[in-house]
Amino acid sequence: MVNLPEEFEMKMKKLLGSEYEEFLASYDHPRNFGLRVNVDKISLKEFEKIAPFHLTKIPWTENGYYYEEQDMPARHPFYYAGMYYLQEPSAMTPASRLVSKPGDRVLDLCAAPGGKATELGAHLHGKGVLVANDISASRAKALLKNIEVFGIRNSFVVNEVPAKLAENFQEFFDKILVDVPCSGEGMFRKDPAVAKVWDGNKPFECAKQQKEIITRAAQMLAPGGDMLYSTCTFSPEENEQVIQFLLDSRDDMEIREIQPYEGFAPGRPEVAYEGWDGECADPVRRKMGTPDLKKCVRIWPHKMAGEGHFLALLHKRAPGEMAGAQENDRNGHPNREMTVDEHKNPVEGSISDIKGIGKPETKVLAEFFADVSMEMNWKQVEVRKGQVYLVPEALGTRKGLVFLRNGLYLGEIRKDRFEPSQSFAMALKKEEYTAVINLDYRDVRVEKYLRGETLEVDDIVERNLQKAEEMHNAKAMKKRLEKGWQLVCVNGYPLGWGKLVNGTLKNKYHAGWRMKY
Ligand SMILES: C[S@@+](CC[C@H](N)C(=O)[O-])C[C@H]1O[C@@H](n2cnc3c(N)ncnc32)[C@H](O)[C@@H]1O
């Protein structure tokens, strides 16, 4: 049993009334473990077929599963292949209720380490842009890594304060996720250390910061766009009161219904002004808060197999749009189980479209990319000091922002050769590269590869050559398969690069990502 702060218990008693004992009893139950499948890489059907874990579907998400602690999915090669993200089940809810589609401009304002940004990015399938921001430089680094492991090709990873972003992105985004820093009351069971540092002032301090963040987020939302605000805490100050604050300060925003689940509890209009002297002229609302706060969702650990959360889906009305319009058609159950190849586009333009590079660089790139069939628009490729990036189309030029990555880093031109990057390997599908060393996850070479060791792969090269025999251009293909860059895959999903020399595969797996235990 977690040691709960006395002041917290009193507050929860007041909030929950007769449900309080049941809530308290939930602290005796073990926490739940969840993983969320990367729908940009693998279909759920395929994942269920190949993943050697004890999986049970999380009923309120499309692509989340409970697993058992002994499965240890963080140590499995499929994790290194970016097939899934480990995430507490309730924490999967916010991104699952902000339905984004390929082509959208999406912002995750408080994104690190990327639990929600990776889900939002996966659903873009490379089209549109995901701007993933975090105020902490070190956490933003972890965010970038997770985005790269997931193979997201169209992200802009930023390390800025929301006010600075708002200067650059006025009414720019179709979808915004605002998963604010909070007092973390919902995490006491999962992480008892959070309960130890909690005190009664924390919700008030956090609320101040949350109001600034949500205000900036609303400035960046395009008219007609949707924004999802979430916390992992129970305090009304950080939940209903922040939403009420936003509604009181802007008359173009409204609360939308969230795709339901039987375990969700409604938001609480009656706590919207409790203990807070907000500005509101309407005496009825002043007492009660806007009735639409009921459309918010509270996740309580005694009602669902997950930790505590709060969610509010907000909509910014376009000029002339009536309050509550569009709600029904936008709120249908989204068909989120898509096949991975459904979103493929042909390659656009050619290498000669890249600006500012000479003939030798063009030749080096042409040689390497003769083996690549990934969808890409060459007009969006930029070369900066020899480093080659595929920049998101929808972003435009953004100056004066501190960023860690603009687009997909493809690799580096070094004199007479191109060195592909780790992030490029992760963004490829097996079928999009000519020379592939595909290993089964039970093959000891997979772990050796992830530890940075050199591999003997004669048997696989032999098999690849036999397959090539059956093809039209067998001779050219043979030459290619016997040496040079190889995409190393586990069960068909890329892990990184290797370079083949006389049947030996030199390890090019990113040194900083190696398996260490
Ligand atoms: C709840 S965590 C986000 C978790 C993340 N959404 C995920 O799912 O992995 C809140 C994040 O907000 C960041 N943060 C704190 N203050 C911020 C601010 N003013 N602007 C943007 N991010 C902020 C913190 O560094 C922290 O990473």
The ligand as an SDF file (V2000), in Angstrom:
LIG
                    3D

 27 29  0  0  0  0  0  0  0  0999 V2000
    3.5460   14.9980  -18.4300 C   0  0  0  0  0  0  0  0  0  0  0  0
    5.0830   15.2850  -19.1340 S   0  0  0  0  0  0  0  0  0  0  0  0
    4.7950   14.9190  -20.8130 C   0  0  0  0  0  0  0  0  0  0  0  0
    4.7720   13.4720  -21.1370 C   0  0  0  0  0  0  0  0  0  0  0  0
    4.6750   13.2170  -22.6190 C   0  0  0  0  0  0  0  0  0  0  0  0
    3.5320   13.8870  -23.1990 N   0  0  0  0  0  0  0  0  0  0  0  0
    4.5950   11.7440  -22.9190 C   0  0  0  0  0  0  0  0  0  0  0  0
    3.5030   11.2270  -23.1550 O   0  0  0  0  0  0  0  0  0  0  0  0
    5.6470   11.0800  -22.9600 O   0  0  0  0  0  0  0  0  0  0  0  0
    5.1860   17.0100  -19.1720 C   0  0  0  0  0  0  0  0  0  0  0  0
    6.3780   17.5480  -19.9470 C   0  0  0  0  0  0  0  0  0  0  0  0
    6.2100   18.9540  -20.0130 O   0  0  0  0  0  0  0  0  0  0  0  0
    7.4860   19.5480  -20.0210 C   0  0  0  0  0  0  0  0  0  0  0  0
    7.2730   20.9570  -19.6600 N   0  0  0  0  0  0  0  0  0  0  0  0
    7.2650   21.5350  -18.4290 C   0  0  0  0  0  0  0  0  0  0  0  0
    6.9800   22.8380  -18.5260 N   0  0  0  0  0  0  0  0  0  0  0  0
    6.7930   23.0920  -19.8520 C   0  0  0  0  0  0  0  0  0  0  0  0
    6.4900   24.2580  -20.5950 C   0  0  0  0  0  0  0  0  0  0  0  0
    6.3050   25.4320  -19.9910 N   0  0  0  0  0  0  0  0  0  0  0  0
    6.4090   24.1440  -21.9350 N   0  0  0  0  0  0  0  0  0  0  0  0
    6.5830   22.9730  -22.5550 C   0  0  0  0  0  0  0  0  0  0  0  0
    6.8900   21.8260  -21.9040 N   0  0  0  0  0  0  0  0  0  0  0  0
    6.9840   21.8990  -20.5710 C   0  0  0  0  0  0  0  0  0  0  0  0
    8.2960   18.7090  -19.0640 C   0  0  0  0  0  0  0  0  0  0  0  0
    9.6670   18.8150  -19.3370 O   0  0  0  0  0  0  0  0  0  0  0  0
    7.7390   17.3240  -19.3180 C   0  0  0  0  0  0  0  0  0  0  0  0
    8.5550   16.6250  -20.2180 O   0  0  0  0  0  0  0  0  0  0  0  0
  1  2  1  0
  2  3  1  0
  2 10  1  0
  3  4  1  0
  4  5  1  0
  5  6  1  0
  5  7  1  0
  7  8  2  0
  7  9  1  0
 10 11  1  0
 11 12  1  0
 11 26  1  0
 12 13  1  0
 13 14  1  0
 13 24  1  0
 14 15  1  0
 14 23  1  0
 15 16  2  0
 16 17  1  0
 17 18  1  0
 17 23  2  0
 18 19  1  0
 18 20  2  0
 20 21  1  0
 21 22  2  0
 22 23  1  0
 24 25  1  0
 24 26  1  0
 26 27  1  0
M  CHG  2   2   1   9  -1
M  END
$$$$
